[in-house]
Amino acid sequence: MFDQVTELLAKYLKADKSAITRDTDIRKDLNADSLVIVEMLFTLEEQAGITIPDEKVEELTKVGALVDYIESQMKK
């Protein structure tokens, strides 16, 4: 899942995929605005077959936290 997330971040934010780590802050380090985050999360939700509640989105600021959350929801 980490590779899928970094691939999407690189695509949507025109970022260097190799520079994205689990500790990368999506908003601060990658300068992601809300619209881009929503679009990317929608794509991730479709790919993973899950739904990320709006209140949870605010908590998932680091790449690692996002990956862990998606993986935990996919196991349910």
PDB file of N, CA, C, O and CB in Angstrom:
ATOM      1  N   MET A   1       0.818  -1.195   0.000  1.00  0.00           N
ATOM      2  CA  MET A   1       0.000   0.000   0.000  1.00  0.00           C
ATOM      3  C   MET A   1       0.865   1.264   0.000  1.00  0.00           C
ATOM      4  O   MET A   1       0.492   2.281  -0.586  1.00  0.00           O
ATOM      5  CB  MET A   1      -0.932  -0.005   1.205  1.00  0.00           C
ATOM      6  N   PHE A   2       2.021   1.190   0.662  1.00  0.00           N
ATOM      7  CA  PHE A   2       2.915   2.349   0.694  1.00  0.00           C
ATOM      8  C   PHE A   2       3.281   2.793  -0.716  1.00  0.00           C
ATOM      9  O   PHE A   2       3.287   3.987  -1.015  1.00  0.00           O
ATOM     10  CB  PHE A   2       4.185   2.026   1.491  1.00  0.00           C
ATOM     11  N   ASP A   3       3.586   1.830  -1.581  1.00  0.00           N
ATOM     12  CA  ASP A   3       3.953   2.169  -2.958  1.00  0.00           C
ATOM     13  C   ASP A   3       2.796   2.831  -3.704  1.00  0.00           C
ATOM     14  O   ASP A   3       3.005   3.774  -4.466  1.00  0.00           O
ATOM     15  CB  ASP A   3       4.404   0.916  -3.707  1.00  0.00           C
ATOM     16  N   GLN A   4       1.574   2.336  -3.483  1.00  0.00           N
ATOM     17  CA  GLN A   4       0.408   2.939  -4.136  1.00  0.00           C
ATOM     18  C   GLN A   4       0.213   4.379  -3.677  1.00  0.00           C
ATOM     19  O   GLN A   4      -0.056   5.268  -4.484  1.00  0.00           O
ATOM     20  CB  GLN A   4      -0.859   2.116  -3.846  1.00  0.00           C
ATOM     21  N   VAL A   5       0.351   4.598  -2.370  1.00  0.00           N
ATOM     22  CA  VAL A   5       0.156   5.934  -1.818  1.00  0.00           C
ATOM     23  C   VAL A   5       1.231   6.891  -2.336  1.00  0.00           C
ATOM     24  O   VAL A   5       0.920   8.008  -2.749  1.00  0.00           O
ATOM     25  CB  VAL A   5       0.176   5.888  -0.279  1.00  0.00           C
ATOM     26  N   THR A   6       2.485   6.457  -2.315  1.00  0.00           N
ATOM     27  CA  THR A   6       3.549   7.348  -2.785  1.00  0.00           C
ATOM     28  C   THR A   6       3.427   7.614  -4.285  1.00  0.00           C
ATOM     29  O   THR A   6       3.735   8.710  -4.755  1.00  0.00           O
ATOM     30  CB  THR A   6       4.924   6.746  -2.471  1.00  0.00           C
ATOM     31  N   GLU A   7       2.983   6.618  -5.020  1.00  0.00           N
ATOM     32  CA  GLU A   7       2.766   6.792  -6.463  1.00  0.00           C
ATOM     33  C   GLU A   7       1.710   7.882  -6.715  1.00  0.00           C
ATOM     34  O   GLU A   7       1.899   8.762  -7.556  1.00  0.00           O
ATOM     35  CB  GLU A   7       2.322   5.446  -7.114  1.00  0.00           C
ATOM     36  N   LEU A   8       0.603   7.806  -5.975  1.00  0.00           N
ATOM     37  CA  LEU A   8      -0.455   8.805  -6.132  1.00  0.00           C
ATOM     38  C   LEU A   8      -0.002  10.189  -5.679  1.00  0.00           C
ATOM     39  O   LEU A   8      -0.298  11.187  -6.336  1.00  0.00           O
ATOM     40  CB  LEU A   8      -1.692   8.387  -5.348  1.00  0.00           C
ATOM     41  N   LEU A   9       0.707  10.249  -4.569  1.00  0.00           N
ATOM     42  CA  LEU A   9       1.207  11.546  -4.103  1.00  0.00           C
ATOM     43  C   LEU A   9       2.136  12.166  -5.141  1.00  0.00           C
ATOM     44  O   LEU A   9       2.041  13.358  -5.436  1.00  0.00           O
ATOM     45  CB  LEU A   9       1.942  11.391  -2.756  1.00  0.00           C
ATOM     46  N   ALA A  10       3.015  11.368  -5.680  1.00  0.00           N
ATOM     47  CA  ALA A  10       3.943  11.869  -6.697  1.00  0.00           C
ATOM     48  C   ALA A  10       3.183  12.368  -7.924  1.00  0.00           C
ATOM     49  O   ALA A  10       3.526  13.397  -8.506  1.00  0.00           O
ATOM     50  CB  ALA A  10       4.943  10.769  -7.103  1.00  0.00           C
ATOM     51  N   LYS A  11       2.153  11.628  -8.305  1.00  0.00           N
ATOM     52  CA  LYS A  11       1.364  11.993  -9.485  1.00  0.00           C
ATOM     53  C   LYS A  11       0.567  13.276  -9.237  1.00  0.00           C
ATOM     54  O   LYS A  11       0.643  14.220 -10.023  1.00  0.00           O
ATOM     55  CB  LYS A  11       0.412  10.845  -9.869  1.00  0.00           C
ATOM     56  N   TYR A  12      -0.190  13.305  -8.155  1.00  0.00           N
ATOM     57  CA  TYR A  12      -1.063  14.447  -7.880  1.00  0.00           C
ATOM     58  C   TYR A  12      -0.295  15.714  -7.498  1.00  0.00           C
ATOM     59  O   TYR A  12      -0.734  16.823  -7.802  1.00  0.00           O
ATOM     60  CB  TYR A  12      -2.026  14.094  -6.775  1.00  0.00           C
ATOM     61  N   LEU A  13       0.849  15.549  -6.834  1.00  0.00           N
ATOM     62  CA  LEU A  13       1.581  16.709  -6.324  1.00  0.00           C
ATOM     63  C   LEU A  13       2.860  16.999  -7.099  1.00  0.00           C
ATOM     64  O   LEU A  13       3.622  17.902  -6.753  1.00  0.00           O
ATOM     65  CB  LEU A  13       1.915  16.500  -4.875  1.00  0.00           C
ATOM     66  N   LYS A  14       3.080  16.220  -8.152  1.00  0.00           N
ATOM     67  CA  LYS A  14       4.294  16.368  -8.951  1.00  0.00           C
ATOM     68  C   LYS A  14       5.536  16.377  -8.051  1.00  0.00           C
ATOM     69  O   LYS A  14       6.430  17.212  -8.182  1.00  0.00           O
ATOM     70  CB  LYS A  14       4.229  17.663  -9.790  1.00  0.00           C
ATOM     71  N   ALA A  15       5.544  15.406  -7.135  1.00  0.00           N
ATOM     72  CA  ALA A  15       6.640  15.268  -6.178  1.00  0.00           C
ATOM     73  C   ALA A  15       7.545  14.117  -6.583  1.00  0.00           C
ATOM     74  O   ALA A  15       7.150  13.245  -7.357  1.00  0.00           O
ATOM     75  CB  ALA A  15       6.100  15.049  -4.753  1.00  0.00           C
ATOM     76  N   ASP A  16       8.754  14.122  -6.055  1.00  0.00           N
ATOM     77  CA  ASP A  16       9.710  13.049  -6.302  1.00  0.00           C
ATOM     78  C   ASP A  16       9.332  11.861  -5.415  1.00  0.00           C
ATOM     79  O   ASP A  16       9.452  11.932  -4.191  1.00  0.00           O
ATOM     80  CB  ASP A  16      11.182  13.522  -6.024  1.00  0.00           C
ATOM     81  N   LYS A  17       8.883  10.787  -6.028  1.00  0.00           N
ATOM     82  CA  LYS A  17       8.417   9.612  -5.276  1.00  0.00           C
ATOM     83  C   LYS A  17       9.493   9.091  -4.331  1.00  0.00           C
ATOM     84  O   LYS A  17       9.181   8.663  -3.219  1.00  0.00           O
ATOM     85  CB  LYS A  17       7.990   8.498  -6.239  1.00  0.00           C
ATOM     86  N   SER A  18      10.732   9.119  -4.747  1.00  0.00           N
ATOM     87  CA  SER A  18      11.817   8.576  -3.917  1.00  0.00           C
ATOM     88  C   SER A  18      12.071   9.420  -2.668  1.00  0.00           C
ATOM     89  O   SER A  18      12.708   8.949  -1.726  1.00  0.00           O
ATOM     90  CB  SER A  18      13.098   8.478  -4.734  1.00  0.00           C
ATOM     91  N   ALA A  19      11.585  10.648  -2.652  1.00  0.00           N
ATOM     92  CA  ALA A  19      11.779  11.524  -1.495  1.00  0.00           C
ATOM     93  C   ALA A  19      10.664  11.375  -0.461  1.00  0.00           C
ATOM     94  O   ALA A  19      10.758  11.933   0.633  1.00  0.00           O
ATOM     95  CB  ALA A  19      11.865  12.971  -1.949  1.00  0.00           C
ATOM     96  N   ILE A  20       9.612  10.630  -0.796  1.00  0.00           N
ATOM     97  CA  ILE A  20       8.474  10.470   0.110  1.00  0.00           C
ATOM     98  C   ILE A  20       8.722   9.286   1.034  1.00  0.00           C
ATOM     99  O   ILE A  20       8.970   8.168   0.582  1.00  0.00           O
ATOM    100  CB  ILE A  20       7.155  10.276  -0.685  1.00  0.00           C
ATOM    101  N   THR A  21       8.650   9.550   2.343  1.00  0.00           N
ATOM    102  CA  THR A  21       8.848   8.503   3.343  1.00  0.00           C
ATOM    103  C   THR A  21       7.589   8.397   4.208  1.00  0.00           C
ATOM    104  O   THR A  21       6.644   9.167   4.034  1.00  0.00           O
ATOM    105  CB  THR A  21      10.108   8.800   4.223  1.00  0.00           C
ATOM    106  N   ARG A  22       7.581   7.458   5.124  1.00  0.00           N
ATOM    107  CA  ARG A  22       6.447   7.308   6.046  1.00  0.00           C
ATOM    108  C   ARG A  22       6.291   8.548   6.924  1.00  0.00           C
ATOM    109  O   ARG A  22       5.189   8.845   7.386  1.00  0.00           O
ATOM    110  CB  ARG A  22       6.631   6.057   6.929  1.00  0.00           C
ATOM    111  N   ASP A  23       7.380   9.269   7.156  1.00  0.00           N
ATOM    112  CA  ASP A  23       7.338  10.459   8.015  1.00  0.00           C
ATOM    113  C   ASP A  23       7.021  11.744   7.258  1.00  0.00           C
ATOM    114  O   ASP A  23       6.935  12.809   7.869  1.00  0.00           O
ATOM    115  CB  ASP A  23       8.653  10.617   8.724  1.00  0.00           C
ATOM    116  N   THR A  24       6.847  11.664   5.954  1.00  0.00           N
ATOM    117  CA  THR A  24       6.534  12.851   5.156  1.00  0.00           C
ATOM    118  C   THR A  24       5.153  13.378   5.534  1.00  0.00           C
ATOM    119  O   THR A  24       4.176  12.630   5.558  1.00  0.00           O
ATOM    120  CB  THR A  24       6.597  12.531   3.639  1.00  0.00           C
ATOM    121  N   ASP A  25       5.089  14.673   5.827  1.00  0.00           N
ATOM    122  CA  ASP A  25       3.812  15.324   6.120  1.00  0.00           C
ATOM    123  C   ASP A  25       3.204  15.762   4.787  1.00  0.00           C
ATOM    124  O   ASP A  25       3.804  16.537   4.043  1.00  0.00           O
ATOM    125  CB  ASP A  25       3.997  16.553   7.102  1.00  0.00           C
ATOM    126  N   ILE A  26       2.032  15.265   4.505  1.00  0.00           N
ATOM    127  CA  ILE A  26       1.419  15.473   3.193  1.00  0.00           C
ATOM    128  C   ILE A  26       1.175  16.952   2.916  1.00  0.00           C
ATOM    129  O   ILE A  26       1.435  17.426   1.810  1.00  0.00           O
ATOM    130  CB  ILE A  26       0.105  14.703   3.097  1.00  0.00           C
ATOM    131  N   ARG A  27       0.680  17.680   3.904  1.00  0.00           N
ATOM    132  CA  ARG A  27       0.397  19.106   3.692  1.00  0.00           C
ATOM    133  C   ARG A  27       1.655  19.963   3.750  1.00  0.00           C
ATOM    134  O   ARG A  27       1.906  20.772   2.857  1.00  0.00           O
ATOM    135  CB  ARG A  27      -0.597  19.598   4.728  1.00  0.00           C
ATOM    136  N   LYS A  28       2.445  19.780   4.808  1.00  0.00           N
ATOM    137  CA  LYS A  28       3.606  20.651   5.030  1.00  0.00           C
ATOM    138  C   LYS A  28       4.766  20.341   4.091  1.00  0.00           C
ATOM    139  O   LYS A  28       5.310  21.244   3.454  1.00  0.00           O
ATOM    140  CB  LYS A  28       4.075  20.528   6.463  1.00  0.00           C
ATOM    141  N   ASP A  29       5.145  19.069   4.002  1.00  0.00           N
ATOM    142  CA  ASP A  29       6.327  18.704   3.207  1.00  0.00           C
ATOM    143  C   ASP A  29       6.052  18.675   1.711  1.00  0.00           C
ATOM    144  O   ASP A  29       6.938  18.962   0.905  1.00  0.00           O
ATOM    145  CB  ASP A  29       6.842  17.355   3.642  1.00  0.00           C
ATOM    146  N   LEU A  30       4.816  18.327   1.338  1.00  0.00           N
ATOM    147  CA  LEU A  30       4.491  18.201  -0.082  1.00  0.00           C
ATOM    148  C   LEU A  30       3.614  19.340  -0.595  1.00  0.00           C
ATOM    149  O   LEU A  30       3.231  19.362  -1.764  1.00  0.00           O
ATOM    150  CB  LEU A  30       3.799  16.885  -0.332  1.00  0.00           C
ATOM    151  N   ASN A  31       3.301  20.285   0.290  1.00  0.00           N
ATOM    152  CA  ASN A  31       2.496  21.457  -0.083  1.00  0.00           C
ATOM    153  C   ASN A  31       1.164  21.091  -0.726  1.00  0.00           C
ATOM    154  O   ASN A  31       0.735  21.717  -1.695  1.00  0.00           O
ATOM    155  CB  ASN A  31       3.277  22.332  -1.029  1.00  0.00           C
ATOM    156  N   ALA A  32       0.523  20.075  -0.176  1.00  0.00           N
ATOM    157  CA  ALA A  32      -0.756  19.630  -0.728  1.00  0.00           C
ATOM    158  C   ALA A  32      -1.879  20.523  -0.218  1.00  0.00           C
ATOM    159  O   ALA A  32      -1.966  20.806   0.977  1.00  0.00           O
ATOM    160  CB  ALA A  32      -1.030  18.153  -0.361  1.00  0.00           C
ATOM    161  N   ASP A  33      -2.737  20.962  -1.132  1.00  0.00           N
ATOM    162  CA  ASP A  33      -3.904  21.724  -0.695  1.00  0.00           C
ATOM    163  C   ASP A  33      -5.080  20.769  -0.529  1.00  0.00           C
ATOM    164  O   ASP A  33      -5.018  19.611  -0.942  1.00  0.00           O
ATOM    165  CB  ASP A  33      -4.248  22.859  -1.708  1.00  0.00           C
ATOM    166  N   SER A  34      -6.143  21.265   0.075  1.00  0.00           N
ATOM    167  CA  SER A  34      -7.294  20.422   0.412  1.00  0.00           C
ATOM    168  C   SER A  34      -7.905  19.738  -0.800  1.00  0.00           C
ATOM    169  O   SER A  34      -8.275  18.567  -0.719  1.00  0.00           O
ATOM    170  CB  SER A  34      -8.347  21.247   1.101  1.00  0.00           C
ATOM    171  N   LEU A  35      -8.017  20.431  -1.907  1.00  0.00           N
ATOM    172  CA  LEU A  35      -8.630  19.860  -3.104  1.00  0.00           C
ATOM    173  C   LEU A  35      -7.836  18.664  -3.611  1.00  0.00           C
ATOM    174  O   LEU A  35      -8.414  17.631  -3.948  1.00  0.00           O
ATOM    175  CB  LEU A  35      -8.742  20.916  -4.202  1.00  0.00           C
ATOM    176  N   VAL A  36      -6.538  18.797  -3.665  1.00  0.00           N
ATOM    177  CA  VAL A  36      -5.687  17.705  -4.139  1.00  0.00           C
ATOM    178  C   VAL A  36      -5.779  16.517  -3.188  1.00  0.00           C
ATOM    179  O   VAL A  36      -5.827  15.366  -3.622  1.00  0.00           O
ATOM    180  CB  VAL A  36      -4.222  18.174  -4.276  1.00  0.00           C
ATOM    181  N   ILE A  37      -5.802  16.802  -1.900  1.00  0.00           N
ATOM    182  CA  ILE A  37      -5.905  15.719  -0.911  1.00  0.00           C
ATOM    183  C   ILE A  37      -7.216  14.967  -1.083  1.00  0.00           C
ATOM    184  O   ILE A  37      -7.233  13.736  -1.055  1.00  0.00           O
ATOM    185  CB  ILE A  37      -5.796  16.277   0.526  1.00  0.00           C
ATOM    186  N   VAL A  38      -8.310  15.691  -1.261  1.00  0.00           N
ATOM    187  CA  VAL A  38      -9.616  15.057  -1.446  1.00  0.00           C
ATOM    188  C   VAL A  38      -9.620  14.188  -2.695  1.00  0.00           C
ATOM    189  O   VAL A  38     -10.113  13.061  -2.657  1.00  0.00           O
ATOM    190  CB  VAL A  38     -10.725  16.117  -1.536  1.00  0.00           C
ATOM    191  N   GLU A  39      -9.080  14.689  -3.797  1.00  0.00           N
ATOM    192  CA  GLU A  39      -9.029  13.915  -5.043  1.00  0.00           C
ATOM    193  C   GLU A  39      -8.202  12.643  -4.864  1.00  0.00           C
ATOM    194  O   GLU A  39      -8.597  11.563  -5.304  1.00  0.00           O
ATOM    195  CB  GLU A  39      -8.443  14.768  -6.182  1.00  0.00           C
ATOM    196  N   MET A  40      -7.048  12.791  -4.211  1.00  0.00           N
ATOM    197  CA  MET A  40      -6.171  11.649  -4.017  1.00  0.00           C
ATOM    198  C   MET A  40      -6.825  10.617  -3.098  1.00  0.00           C
ATOM    199  O   MET A  40      -6.762   9.418  -3.371  1.00  0.00           O
ATOM    200  CB  MET A  40      -4.823  12.103  -3.441  1.00  0.00           C
ATOM    201  N   LEU A  41      -7.451  11.073  -2.013  1.00  0.00           N
ATOM    202  CA  LEU A  41      -8.103  10.149  -1.096  1.00  0.00           C
ATOM    203  C   LEU A  41      -9.268   9.431  -1.759  1.00  0.00           C
ATOM    204  O   LEU A  41      -9.503   8.253  -1.487  1.00  0.00           O
ATOM    205  CB  LEU A  41      -8.584  10.886   0.139  1.00  0.00           C
ATOM    206  N   PHE A  42      -9.996  10.121  -2.622  1.00  0.00           N
ATOM    207  CA  PHE A  42     -11.090   9.486  -3.350  1.00  0.00           C
ATOM    208  C   PHE A  42     -10.555   8.332  -4.194  1.00  0.00           C
ATOM    209  O   PHE A  42     -11.149   7.254  -4.232  1.00  0.00           O
ATOM    210  CB  PHE A  42     -11.823  10.516  -4.243  1.00  0.00           C
ATOM    211  N   THR A  43      -9.444   8.562  -4.861  1.00  0.00           N
ATOM    212  CA  THR A  43      -8.817   7.519  -5.676  1.00  0.00           C
ATOM    213  C   THR A  43      -8.361   6.357  -4.794  1.00  0.00           C
ATOM    214  O   THR A  43      -8.572   5.197  -5.146  1.00  0.00           O
ATOM    215  CB  THR A  43      -7.620   8.093  -6.468  1.00  0.00           C
ATOM    216  N   LEU A  44      -7.740   6.656  -3.655  1.00  0.00           N
ATOM    217  CA  LEU A  44      -7.293   5.610  -2.740  1.00  0.00           C
ATOM    218  C   LEU A  44      -8.467   4.801  -2.194  1.00  0.00           C
ATOM    219  O   LEU A  44      -8.384   3.579  -2.072  1.00  0.00           O
ATOM    220  CB  LEU A  44      -6.503   6.221  -1.589  1.00  0.00           C
ATOM    221  N   GLU A  45      -9.552   5.485  -1.868  1.00  0.00           N
ATOM    222  CA  GLU A  45     -10.742   4.790  -1.372  1.00  0.00           C
ATOM    223  C   GLU A  45     -11.279   3.817  -2.412  1.00  0.00           C
ATOM    224  O   GLU A  45     -11.644   2.687  -2.085  1.00  0.00           O
ATOM    225  CB  GLU A  45     -11.831   5.799  -0.985  1.00  0.00           C
ATOM    226  N   GLU A  46     -11.325   4.257  -3.663  1.00  0.00           N
ATOM    227  CA  GLU A  46     -11.794   3.385  -4.742  1.00  0.00           C
ATOM    228  C   GLU A  46     -10.881   2.179  -4.909  1.00  0.00           C
ATOM    229  O   GLU A  46     -11.356   1.051  -5.037  1.00  0.00           O
ATOM    230  CB  GLU A  46     -11.879   4.160  -6.058  1.00  0.00           C
ATOM    231  N   GLN A  47      -9.576   2.413  -4.908  1.00  0.00           N
ATOM    232  CA  GLN A  47      -8.616   1.322  -5.098  1.00  0.00           C
ATOM    233  C   GLN A  47      -8.662   0.314  -3.962  1.00  0.00           C
ATOM    234  O   GLN A  47      -8.567  -0.893  -4.188  1.00  0.00           O
ATOM    235  CB  GLN A  47      -7.214   1.877  -5.227  1.00  0.00           C
ATOM    236  N   ALA A  48      -8.807   0.815  -2.733  1.00  0.00           N
ATOM    237  CA  ALA A  48      -8.758  -0.056  -1.564  1.00  0.00           C
ATOM    238  C   ALA A  48     -10.132  -0.604  -1.170  1.00  0.00           C
ATOM    239  O   ALA A  48     -10.228  -1.526  -0.361  1.00  0.00           O
ATOM    240  CB  ALA A  48      -8.161   0.693  -0.399  1.00  0.00           C
ATOM    241  N   GLY A  49     -11.192  -0.032  -1.746  1.00  0.00           N
ATOM    242  CA  GLY A  49     -12.533  -0.480  -1.414  1.00  0.00           C
ATOM    243  C   GLY A  49     -12.958  -0.094  -0.002  1.00  0.00           C
ATOM    244  O   GLY A  49     -13.681  -0.835   0.664  1.00  0.00           O
ATOM    245  N   ILE A  50     -12.502   1.072   0.446  1.00  0.00           N
ATOM    246  CA  ILE A  50     -12.834   1.554   1.793  1.00  0.00           C
ATOM    247  C   ILE A  50     -13.379   2.970   1.708  1.00  0.00           C
ATOM    248  O   ILE A  50     -13.382   3.590   0.645  1.00  0.00           O
ATOM    249  CB  ILE A  50     -11.592   1.507   2.725  1.00  0.00           C
ATOM    250  N   THR A  51     -13.846   3.473   2.862  1.00  0.00           N
ATOM    251  CA  THR A  51     -14.258   4.863   2.973  1.00  0.00           C
ATOM    252  C   THR A  51     -13.499   5.472   4.138  1.00  0.00           C
ATOM    253  O   THR A  51     -13.438   4.890   5.221  1.00  0.00           O
ATOM    254  CB  THR A  51     -15.807   4.994   3.166  1.00  0.00           C
ATOM    255  N   ILE A  52     -12.922   6.644   3.914  1.00  0.00           N
ATOM    256  CA  ILE A  52     -12.216   7.348   4.977  1.00  0.00           C
ATOM    257  C   ILE A  52     -13.119   8.487   5.438  1.00  0.00           C
ATOM    258  O   ILE A  52     -13.379   9.416   4.674  1.00  0.00           O
ATOM    259  CB  ILE A  52     -10.811   7.880   4.492  1.00  0.00           C
ATOM    260  N   PRO A  53     -13.604   8.426   6.691  1.00  0.00           N
ATOM    261  CA  PRO A  53     -14.487   9.484   7.190  1.00  0.00           C
ATOM    262  C   PRO A  53     -13.783  10.845   7.196  1.00  0.00           C
ATOM    263  O   PRO A  53     -12.576  10.928   7.421  1.00  0.00           O
ATOM    264  CB  PRO A  53     -14.977   9.141   8.603  1.00  0.00           C
ATOM    265  N   ASP A  54     -14.549  11.905   6.948  1.00  0.00           N
ATOM    266  CA  ASP A  54     -13.981  13.257   6.893  1.00  0.00           C
ATOM    267  C   ASP A  54     -13.205  13.614   8.150  1.00  0.00           C
ATOM    268  O   ASP A  54     -12.135  14.218   8.067  1.00  0.00           O
ATOM    269  CB  ASP A  54     -15.079  14.272   6.676  1.00  0.00           C
ATOM    270  N   GLU A  55     -13.737  13.245   9.321  1.00  0.00           N
ATOM    271  CA  GLU A  55     -13.049  13.596  10.569  1.00  0.00           C
ATOM    272  C   GLU A  55     -11.707  12.872  10.695  1.00  0.00           C
ATOM    273  O   GLU A  55     -10.800  13.363  11.367  1.00  0.00           O
ATOM    274  CB  GLU A  55     -13.938  13.262  11.775  1.00  0.00           C
ATOM    275  N   LYS A  56     -11.578  11.722  10.059  1.00  0.00           N
ATOM    276  CA  LYS A  56     -10.321  10.964  10.101  1.00  0.00           C
ATOM    277  C   LYS A  56      -9.273  11.591   9.176  1.00  0.00           C
ATOM    278  O   LYS A  56      -8.075  11.509   9.446  1.00  0.00           O
ATOM    279  CB  LYS A  56     -10.568   9.492   9.704  1.00  0.00           C
ATOM    280  N   VAL A  57      -9.721  12.205   8.103  1.00  0.00           N
ATOM    281  CA  VAL A  57      -8.805  12.805   7.125  1.00  0.00           C
ATOM    282  C   VAL A  57      -7.900  13.834   7.801  1.00  0.00           C
ATOM    283  O   VAL A  57      -6.708  13.903   7.501  1.00  0.00           O
ATOM    284  CB  VAL A  57      -9.598  13.467   5.972  1.00  0.00           C
ATOM    285  N   GLU A  58      -8.454  14.624   8.702  1.00  0.00           N
ATOM    286  CA  GLU A  58      -7.676  15.658   9.390  1.00  0.00           C
ATOM    287  C   GLU A  58      -6.547  15.071  10.230  1.00  0.00           C
ATOM    288  O   GLU A  58      -5.523  15.721  10.437  1.00  0.00           O
ATOM    289  CB  GLU A  58      -8.585  16.491  10.272  1.00  0.00           C
ATOM    290  N   GLU A  59      -6.731  13.846  10.714  1.00  0.00           N
ATOM    291  CA  GLU A  59      -5.722  13.193  11.555  1.00  0.00           C
ATOM    292  C   GLU A  59      -4.604  12.563  10.727  1.00  0.00           C
ATOM    293  O   GLU A  59      -3.486  12.400  11.215  1.00  0.00           O
ATOM    294  CB  GLU A  59      -6.377  12.128  12.426  1.00  0.00           C
ATOM    295  N   LEU A  60      -4.897  12.217   9.504  1.00  0.00           N
ATOM    296  CA  LEU A  60      -3.953  11.470   8.673  1.00  0.00           C
ATOM    297  C   LEU A  60      -3.049  12.418   7.897  1.00  0.00           C
ATOM    298  O   LEU A  60      -3.177  12.562   6.681  1.00  0.00           O
ATOM    299  CB  LEU A  60      -4.702  10.544   7.707  1.00  0.00           C
ATOM    300  N   THR A  61      -2.138  13.060   8.613  1.00  0.00           N
ATOM    301  CA  THR A  61      -1.280  14.052   7.982  1.00  0.00           C
ATOM    302  C   THR A  61       0.022  13.465   7.447  1.00  0.00           C
ATOM    303  O   THR A  61       0.604  13.990   6.497  1.00  0.00           O
ATOM    304  CB  THR A  61      -0.971  15.145   8.958  1.00  0.00           C
ATOM    305  N   LYS A  62       0.473  12.379   8.061  1.00  0.00           N
ATOM    306  CA  LYS A  62       1.730  11.749   7.628  1.00  0.00           C
ATOM    307  C   LYS A  62       1.429  10.575   6.708  1.00  0.00           C
ATOM    308  O   LYS A  62       0.409   9.902   6.859  1.00  0.00           O
ATOM    309  CB  LYS A  62       2.565  11.276   8.850  1.00  0.00           C
ATOM    310  N   VAL A  63       2.311  10.337   5.767  1.00  0.00           N
ATOM    311  CA  VAL A  63       2.144   9.245   4.810  1.00  0.00           C
ATOM    312  C   VAL A  63       1.993   7.912   5.535  1.00  0.00           C
ATOM    313  O   VAL A  63       1.122   7.115   5.188  1.00  0.00           O
ATOM    314  CB  VAL A  63       3.335   9.191   3.841  1.00  0.00           C
ATOM    315  N   GLY A  64       2.822   7.667   6.526  1.00  0.00           N
ATOM    316  CA  GLY A  64       2.768   6.405   7.263  1.00  0.00           C
ATOM    317  C   GLY A  64       1.432   6.196   7.955  1.00  0.00           C
ATOM    318  O   GLY A  64       0.899   5.086   7.953  1.00  0.00           O
ATOM    319  N   ALA A  65       0.885   7.255   8.548  1.00  0.00           N
ATOM    320  CA  ALA A  65      -0.411   7.152   9.228  1.00  0.00           C
ATOM    321  C   ALA A  65      -1.514   6.823   8.228  1.00  0.00           C
ATOM    322  O   ALA A  65      -2.403   6.023   8.518  1.00  0.00           O
ATOM    323  CB  ALA A  65      -0.741   8.463   9.973  1.00  0.00           C
ATOM    324  N   LEU A  66      -1.455   7.437   7.059  1.00  0.00           N
ATOM    325  CA  LEU A  66      -2.441   7.176   6.018  1.00  0.00           C
ATOM    326  C   LEU A  66      -2.358   5.729   5.547  1.00  0.00           C
ATOM    327  O   LEU A  66      -3.380   5.054   5.421  1.00  0.00           O
ATOM    328  CB  LEU A  66      -2.238   8.130   4.837  1.00  0.00           C
ATOM    329  N   VAL A  67      -1.155   5.258   5.289  1.00  0.00           N
ATOM    330  CA  VAL A  67      -0.948   3.870   4.845  1.00  0.00           C
ATOM    331  C   VAL A  67      -1.452   2.896   5.898  1.00  0.00           C
ATOM    332  O   VAL A  67      -2.162   1.943   5.578  1.00  0.00           O
ATOM    333  CB  VAL A  67       0.545   3.605   4.548  1.00  0.00           C
ATOM    334  N   ASP A  68      -1.087   3.133   7.153  1.00  0.00           N
ATOM    335  CA  ASP A  68      -1.518   2.233   8.240  1.00  0.00           C
ATOM    336  C   ASP A  68      -3.038   2.208   8.357  1.00  0.00           C
ATOM    337  O   ASP A  68      -3.627   1.145   8.550  1.00  0.00           O
ATOM    338  CB  ASP A  68      -0.896   2.669   9.585  1.00  0.00           C
ATOM    339  N   TYR A  69      -3.672   3.364   8.241  1.00  0.00           N
ATOM    340  CA  TYR A  69      -5.134   3.427   8.354  1.00  0.00           C
ATOM    341  C   TYR A  69      -5.795   2.651   7.210  1.00  0.00           C
ATOM    342  O   TYR A  69      -6.710   1.861   7.443  1.00  0.00           O
ATOM    343  CB  TYR A  69      -5.617   4.901   8.350  1.00  0.00           C
ATOM    344  N   ILE A  70      -5.341   2.870   6.001  1.00  0.00           N
ATOM    345  CA  ILE A  70      -5.923   2.175   4.847  1.00  0.00           C
ATOM    346  C   ILE A  70      -5.768   0.663   5.017  1.00  0.00           C
ATOM    347  O   ILE A  70      -6.719  -0.090   4.808  1.00  0.00           O
ATOM    348  CB  ILE A  70      -5.252   2.644   3.524  1.00  0.00           C
ATOM    349  N   GLU A  71      -4.581   0.229   5.391  1.00  0.00           N
ATOM    350  CA  GLU A  71      -4.338  -1.207   5.563  1.00  0.00           C
ATOM    351  C   GLU A  71      -5.222  -1.787   6.664  1.00  0.00           C
ATOM    352  O   GLU A  71      -5.719  -2.905   6.527  1.00  0.00           O
ATOM    353  CB  GLU A  71      -2.861  -1.466   5.888  1.00  0.00           C
ATOM    354  N   SER A  72      -5.425  -1.047   7.748  1.00  0.00           N
ATOM    355  CA  SER A  72      -6.260  -1.549   8.834  1.00  0.00           C
ATOM    356  C   SER A  72      -7.720  -1.666   8.398  1.00  0.00           C
ATOM    357  O   SER A  72      -8.423  -2.583   8.822  1.00  0.00           O
ATOM    358  CB  SER A  72      -6.146  -0.635  10.058  1.00  0.00           C
ATOM    359  N   GLN A  73      -8.176  -0.745   7.555  1.00  0.00           N
ATOM    360  CA  GLN A  73      -9.561  -0.774   7.078  1.00  0.00           C
ATOM    361  C   GLN A  73      -9.782  -1.869   6.038  1.00  0.00           C
ATOM    362  O   GLN A  73     -10.879  -2.417   5.933  1.00  0.00           O
ATOM    363  CB  GLN A  73      -9.942   0.579   6.489  1.00  0.00           C
ATOM    364  N   MET A  74      -8.751  -2.185   5.278  1.00  0.00           N
ATOM    365  CA  MET A  74      -8.868  -3.223   4.255  1.00  0.00           C
ATOM    366  C   MET A  74      -8.999  -4.605   4.883  1.00  0.00           C
ATOM    367  O   MET A  74      -9.541  -5.512   4.251  1.00  0.00           O
ATOM    368  CB  MET A  74      -7.660  -3.187   3.321  1.00  0.00           C
ATOM    369  N   LYS A  75      -8.522  -4.786   6.097  1.00  0.00           N
ATOM    370  CA  LYS A  75      -8.553  -6.087   6.775  1.00  0.00           C
ATOM    371  C   LYS A  75      -9.930  -6.378   7.354  1.00  0.00           C
ATOM    372  O   LYS A  75     -10.217  -7.519   7.717  1.00  0.00           O
ATOM    373  CB  LYS A  75      -7.502  -6.135   7.885  1.00  0.00           C
ATOM    374  N   LYS A  76     -10.780  -5.373   7.446  1.00  0.00           N
ATOM    375  CA  LYS A  76     -12.104  -5.557   8.053  1.00  0.00           C
ATOM    376  C   LYS A  76     -13.062  -6.218   7.104  1.00  0.00           C
ATOM    377  O   LYS A  76     -14.219  -6.447   7.455  1.00  0.00           O
ATOM    378  CB  LYS A  76     -12.674  -4.232   8.503  1.00  0.00           C
TER     379      LYS A  76
END
